[in-house]
C-alpha cells in the first residue's frame, strides 16, 4: 500500500467516523441510541478494568513461578539460563 492509498483510506475512515459522530450527537434518533448504549459501555469499561486487574495478578503469579523455578535449579537471582532471553514477566 503506497502513501496515496493510505491517504485515501484515512480520508474514508475519517469521513465515516465524522458521519457517525454527527448522527450520534446531532439527531434525535442518534441521541436516543447513544443513551441506550451508554450503560452497556460503562459495564464494558468496568469489566475491562477487572480483566486488567486479573491479568496483573496472573503476571505476578507467573513471575513468582519463574523465581521458584530459578531457585529450584540453583540459579542466582537475575541470572538466566540462556543470557540472550529475557524474563517474560
N, CA, C and O atoms as a DFTB+ gen file, in Angstrom:
356 C
 N C O
     1  1       0.857      -1.169       0.000
     2  2       0.000       0.000       0.000
     3  2       0.905       1.235       0.000
     4  3       1.735       1.399       0.894
     5  1       0.748       2.074      -0.974
     6  2       1.594       3.262      -1.052
     7  2       0.953       4.426      -0.271
     8  3      -0.134       4.300       0.293
     9  1       1.654       5.536      -0.262
    10  2       1.229       6.701       0.526
    11  2      -0.128       7.241       0.070
    12  3      -0.937       7.662       0.897
    13  1      -0.374       7.229      -1.214
    14  2      -1.648       7.752      -1.738
    15  2      -2.826       6.888      -1.279
    16  3      -3.866       7.411      -0.877
    17  1      -2.658       5.575      -1.340
    18  2      -3.715       4.677      -0.905
    19  2      -3.995       4.836       0.591
    20  3      -5.150       4.810       1.016
    21  1      -2.945       5.000       1.378
    22  2      -3.115       5.226       2.816
    23  2      -3.897       6.501       3.077
    24  3      -4.761       6.543       3.952
    25  1      -3.589       7.536       2.313
    26  2      -4.298       8.805       2.478
    27  2      -5.779       8.651       2.131
    28  3      -6.641       9.194       2.822
    29  1      -6.070       7.916       1.071
    30  2      -7.467       7.703       0.666
    31  2      -8.211       6.924       1.746
    32  3      -9.347       7.256       2.086
    33  1      -7.565       5.881       2.286
    34  2      -8.190       5.094       3.352
    35  2      -8.414       5.972       4.586
    36  3      -9.472       5.899       5.210
    37  1      -7.434       6.796       4.940
    38  2      -7.561       7.666       6.105
    39  2      -8.705       8.661       5.928
    40  3      -9.457       8.912       6.869
    41  1      -8.841       9.225       4.741
    42  2      -9.939      10.148       4.463
    43  2     -11.275       9.422       4.567
    44  3     -12.229       9.958       5.130
    45  1     -11.349       8.219       4.033
    46  2     -12.592       7.440       4.097
    47  2     -12.974       7.102       5.522
    48  3     -14.132       7.252       5.909
    49  1     -12.007       6.645       6.309
    50  2     -12.283       6.316       7.716
    51  2     -12.688       7.572       8.480
    52  3     -13.604       7.528       9.301
    53  1     -12.022       8.677       8.220
    54  2     -12.378       9.944       8.879
    55  2     -13.777      10.399       8.517
    56  3     -14.509      10.903       9.369
    57  1     -14.152      10.226       7.256
    58  2     -15.494      10.625       6.824
    59  2     -16.565       9.767       7.497
    60  3     -17.594      10.282       7.935
    61  1     -16.322       8.475       7.577
    62  2     -17.280       7.585       8.242
    63  2     -17.380       7.924       9.728
    64  3     -18.481       7.989      10.275
    65  1     -16.248       8.138      10.379
    66  2     -16.255       8.483      11.806
    67  2     -16.967       9.811      12.029
    68  3     -17.732       9.943      12.984
    69  1     -16.735      10.779      11.182
    70  2     -17.405      12.073      11.309
    71  2     -18.902      11.966      11.090
    72  3     -19.684      12.594      11.803
    73  1     -19.303      11.172      10.105
    74  2     -20.731      10.983       9.852
    75  2     -21.399      10.290      11.037
    76  3     -22.501      10.664      11.437
    77  1     -20.739       9.292      11.591
    78  2     -21.293       8.580      12.746
    79  2     -21.395       9.509      13.954
    80  3     -22.405       9.505      14.657
    81  1     -20.361      10.298      14.193
    82  2     -20.399      11.241      15.317
    83  2     -21.500      12.276      15.106
    84  3     -22.223      12.603      16.047
    85  1     -21.637      12.785      13.913
    86  2     -22.707      13.739      13.627
    87  2     -24.072      13.136      13.861
    88  3     -24.945      13.783      14.439
    89  1     -24.272      11.907      13.422
    90  2     -25.547      11.227      13.635
    91  2     -25.816      11.040      15.115
    92  3     -26.925      11.288      15.589
    93  1     -24.786      10.595      15.856
    94  2     -24.959      10.290      17.283
    95  2     -25.226      11.542      18.120
    96  3     -25.967      11.474      19.101
    97  1     -24.643      12.675      17.756
    98  2     -24.754      13.869      18.588
    99  2     -25.767      14.893      18.091
   100  3     -26.211      15.735      18.871
   101  1     -26.138      14.849      16.835
   102  2     -26.973      15.918      16.303
   103  2     -28.343      15.489      15.793
   104  3     -29.096      16.317      15.280
   105  1     -28.676      14.211      15.926
   106  2     -30.023      13.788      15.543
   107  2     -30.719      13.188      16.766
   108  3     -30.066      12.658      17.665
   109  1     -32.023      13.274      16.788
   110  2     -32.779      12.729      17.918
   111  2     -32.617      11.215      18.014
   112  3     -32.434      10.674      19.105
   113  1     -32.682      10.538      16.878
   114  2     -32.512       9.081      16.890
   115  2     -31.109       8.695      17.386
   116  3     -30.958       7.735      18.142
   117  1     -30.104       9.432      16.964
   118  2     -28.735       9.164      17.394
   119  2     -28.567       9.359      18.887
   120  3     -27.904       8.563      19.552
   121  1     -29.175      10.428      19.421
   122  2     -29.111      10.669      20.867
   123  2     -29.788       9.542      21.633
   124  3     -29.254       9.068      22.636
   125  1     -30.955       9.110      21.173
   126  2     -31.662       8.011      21.849
   127  2     -30.814       6.747      21.834
   128  3     -30.700       6.052      22.843
   129  1     -30.228       6.460      20.693
   130  2     -29.397       5.260      20.581
   131  2     -28.176       5.374      21.504
   132  3     -27.794       4.408      22.165
   133  1     -27.577       6.562      21.538
   134  2     -26.414       6.784      22.398
   135  2     -26.780       6.608      23.861
   136  3     -26.015       6.010      24.617
   137  1     -27.936       7.116      24.276
   138  2     -28.371       6.959      25.660
   139  2     -28.660       5.498      25.992
   140  3     -28.489       5.075      27.136
   141  1     -29.091       4.735      25.009
   142  2     -29.360       3.322      25.243
   143  2     -28.077       2.511      25.411
   144  3     -28.046       1.562      26.193
   145  1     -27.024       2.872      24.689
   146  2     -25.801       2.072      24.769
   147  2     -24.838       2.545      25.858
   148  3     -23.885       1.831      26.169
   149  1     -25.053       3.720      26.446
   150  2     -24.135       4.214      27.467
   151  2     -23.994       3.261      28.649
   152  3     -22.865       3.012      29.073
   153  1     -25.081       2.710      29.207
   154  2     -24.894       1.764      30.317
   155  2     -24.077       0.533      29.909
   156  3     -23.269       0.037      30.695
   157  1     -24.281       0.048      28.703
   158  2     -23.516      -1.105      28.244
   159  2     -22.034      -0.754      28.111
   160  3     -21.169      -1.569      28.434
   161  1     -21.746       0.447      27.641
   162  2     -20.347       0.865      27.521
   163  2     -19.703       1.035      28.892
   164  3     -18.528       0.713      29.069
   165  1     -20.465       1.539      29.863
   166  2     -19.935       1.660      31.217
   167  2     -19.646       0.288      31.801
   168  3     -18.616       0.091      32.447
   169  1     -20.548      -0.666      31.578
   170  2     -20.316      -2.036      32.046
   171  2     -19.085      -2.638      31.382
   172  3     -18.283      -3.306      32.036
   173  1     -18.940      -2.401      30.086
   174  2     -17.782      -2.906      29.368
   175  2     -16.491      -2.323      29.940
   176  3     -15.515      -3.047      30.135
   177  1     -16.484      -1.030      30.207
   178  2     -15.299      -0.397      30.789
   179  2     -14.957      -0.972      32.152
   180  3     -13.788      -1.195      32.465
   181  1     -15.982      -1.211      32.961
   182  2     -15.771      -1.795      34.287
   183  2     -15.199      -3.211      34.159
   184  3     -14.265      -3.576      34.874
   185  1     -15.760      -3.996      33.253
   186  2     -15.277      -5.367      33.054
   187  2     -13.842      -5.378      32.531
   188  3     -13.041      -6.222      32.932
   189  1     -13.518      -4.446      31.642
   190  2     -12.140      -4.370      31.152
   191  2     -11.176      -4.011      32.279
   192  3     -10.049      -4.504      32.315
   193  1     -11.614      -3.159      33.192
   194  2     -10.790      -2.830      34.354
   195  2     -10.553      -4.055      35.226
   196  3      -9.436      -4.284      35.691
   197  1     -11.605      -4.844      35.450
   198  2     -11.452      -6.073      36.223
   199  2     -10.524      -7.053      35.503
   200  3      -9.696      -7.712      36.131
   201  1     -10.671      -7.140      34.193
   202  2      -9.825      -8.035      33.402
   203  2      -8.361      -7.613      33.499
   204  3      -7.471      -8.456      33.620
   205  1      -8.118      -6.306      33.444
   206  2      -6.744      -5.810      33.556
   207  2      -6.156      -6.180      34.915
   208  3      -4.990      -6.564      35.008
   209  1      -6.966      -6.063      35.971
   210  2      -6.503      -6.462      37.294
   211  2      -6.195      -7.945      37.370
   212  3      -5.210      -8.350      37.987
   213  1      -7.038      -8.755      36.744
   214  2      -6.815     -10.200      36.729
   215  2      -5.533     -10.538      35.988
   216  3      -4.762     -11.391      36.427
   217  1      -5.304      -9.866      34.858
   218  2      -4.063     -10.105      34.110
   219  2      -2.838      -9.709      34.937
   220  3      -1.811     -10.387      34.900
   221  1      -2.955      -8.620      35.673
   222  2      -1.843      -8.198      36.531
   223  2      -1.544      -9.235      37.602
   224  3      -0.383      -9.527      37.886
   225  1      -2.595      -9.790      38.194
   226  2      -2.397     -10.828      39.214
   227  2      -1.781     -12.079      38.595
   228  3      -0.889     -12.695      39.178
   229  1      -2.263     -12.449      37.410
   230  2      -1.710     -13.632      36.728
   231  2      -0.235     -13.416      36.391
   232  3       0.567     -14.342      36.512
   233  1       0.124     -12.218      35.976
   234  2       1.529     -11.928      35.673
   235  2       2.375     -12.023      36.933
   236  3       3.503     -12.513      36.892
   237  1       1.834     -11.554      38.053
   238  2       2.556     -11.662      39.319
   239  2       2.768     -13.106      39.723
   240  3       3.856     -13.478      40.163
   241  1       1.738     -13.919      39.578
   242  2       1.859     -15.344      39.903
   243  2       2.880     -16.014      38.982
   244  3       3.698     -16.810      39.443
   245  1       2.838     -15.702      37.703
   246  2       3.791     -16.286      36.759
   247  2       5.216     -15.864      37.104
   248  3       6.142     -16.669      37.007
   249  1       5.392     -14.625      37.499
   250  2       6.714     -14.137      37.870
   251  2       7.233     -14.886      39.094
   252  3       8.403     -15.265      39.153
   253  1       6.354     -15.093      40.065
   254  2       6.754     -15.862      41.254
   255  2       7.108     -17.296      40.865
   256  3       8.040     -17.882      41.415
   257  1       6.362     -17.857      39.917
   258  2       6.668     -19.210      39.443
   259  2       8.041     -19.287      38.812
   260  3       8.788     -20.239      39.040
   261  1       8.377     -18.267      38.006
   262  2       9.713     -18.237      37.397
   263  2      10.792     -18.150      38.472
   264  3      11.829     -18.807      38.376
   265  1      10.542     -17.339      39.491
   266  2      11.522     -17.205      40.578
   267  2      11.716     -18.542      41.285
   268  3      12.844     -18.938      41.577
   269  1      10.606     -19.239      41.561
   270  2      10.703     -20.537      42.226
   271  2      11.444     -21.543      41.363
   272  3      12.250     -22.319      41.876
   273  1      11.184     -21.543      40.058
   274  2      11.909     -22.458      39.173
   275  2      13.394     -22.142      39.157
   276  3      14.225     -23.050      39.195
   277  1      13.732     -20.862      39.100
   278  2      15.143     -20.482      39.107
   279  2      15.815     -20.912      40.404
   280  3      16.952     -21.384      40.393
   281  1      15.110     -20.749      41.519
   282  2      15.673     -21.177      42.801
   283  2      15.826     -22.692      42.838
   284  3      16.814     -23.203      43.365
   285  1      14.846     -23.421      42.276
   286  2      14.903     -24.883      42.274
   287  2      16.086     -25.392      41.461
   288  3      16.671     -26.422      41.797
   289  1      16.443     -24.681      40.399
   290  2      17.577     -25.090      39.577
   291  2      18.882     -24.499      40.088
   292  3      19.935     -24.722      39.490
   293  1      18.830     -23.750      41.186
   294  2      20.041     -23.212      41.787
   295  2      20.647     -22.041      41.049
   296  3      21.835     -21.758      41.207
   297  1      19.862     -21.360      40.253
   298  2      20.381     -20.196      39.532
   299  2      20.242     -18.966      40.417
   300  3      19.189     -18.746      41.017
   301  1      21.296     -18.166      40.502
   302  2      21.196     -16.957      41.316
   303  2      20.169     -15.975      40.747
   304  3      19.924     -15.970      39.540
   305  1      19.570     -15.149      41.599
   306  2      18.583     -14.169      41.109
   307  2      19.181     -13.249      40.056
   308  3      20.322     -12.805      40.184
   309  1      18.414     -12.968      39.028
   310  2      18.854     -12.066      37.973
   311  2      19.618     -12.750      36.858
   312  3      19.803     -12.171      35.787
   313  1      20.070     -13.986      37.094
   314  2      20.800     -14.705      36.051
   315  2      19.835     -15.658      35.364
   316  3      19.057     -16.348      36.023
   317  1      19.888     -15.693      34.063
   318  2      19.032     -16.606      33.308
   319  2      19.872     -17.726      32.722
   320  3      21.080     -17.585      32.530
   321  1      19.219     -18.826      32.446
   322  2      19.920     -19.968      31.880
   323  2      20.451     -19.642      30.500
   324  3      21.553     -20.053      30.136
   325  1      19.664     -18.900      29.731
   326  2      20.051     -18.500      28.388
   327  2      20.162     -16.979      28.371
   328  3      19.139     -16.294      28.341
   329  1      21.370     -16.438      28.391
   330  2      21.539     -14.991      28.552
   331  2      20.862     -14.145      27.478
   332  3      20.547     -12.983      27.735
   333  1      20.630     -14.683      26.296
   334  2      20.012     -13.889      25.239
   335  2      18.497     -13.795      25.424
   336  3      17.843     -13.031      24.714
   337  1      17.929     -14.551      26.357
   338  2      16.499     -14.477      26.604
   339  2      16.236     -13.572      27.796
   340  3      17.013     -13.509      28.749
   341  1      15.124     -12.881      27.707
   342  2      14.730     -12.041      28.829
   343  2      13.617     -12.737      29.598
   344  3      12.961     -13.641      29.080
   345  1      13.414     -12.315      30.821
   346  2      12.337     -12.848      31.632
   347  2      11.010     -12.378      31.045
   348  3      10.837     -11.177      30.835
   349  1      10.065     -13.283      30.771
   350  2       8.822     -12.867      30.136
   351  2       7.933     -12.020      31.030
   352  3       6.989     -11.396      30.545
   353  1       8.213     -11.986      32.319
   354  2       7.351     -11.199      33.225
   355  2       8.171     -10.236      33.994
   356  3       7.637      -9.482      34.808
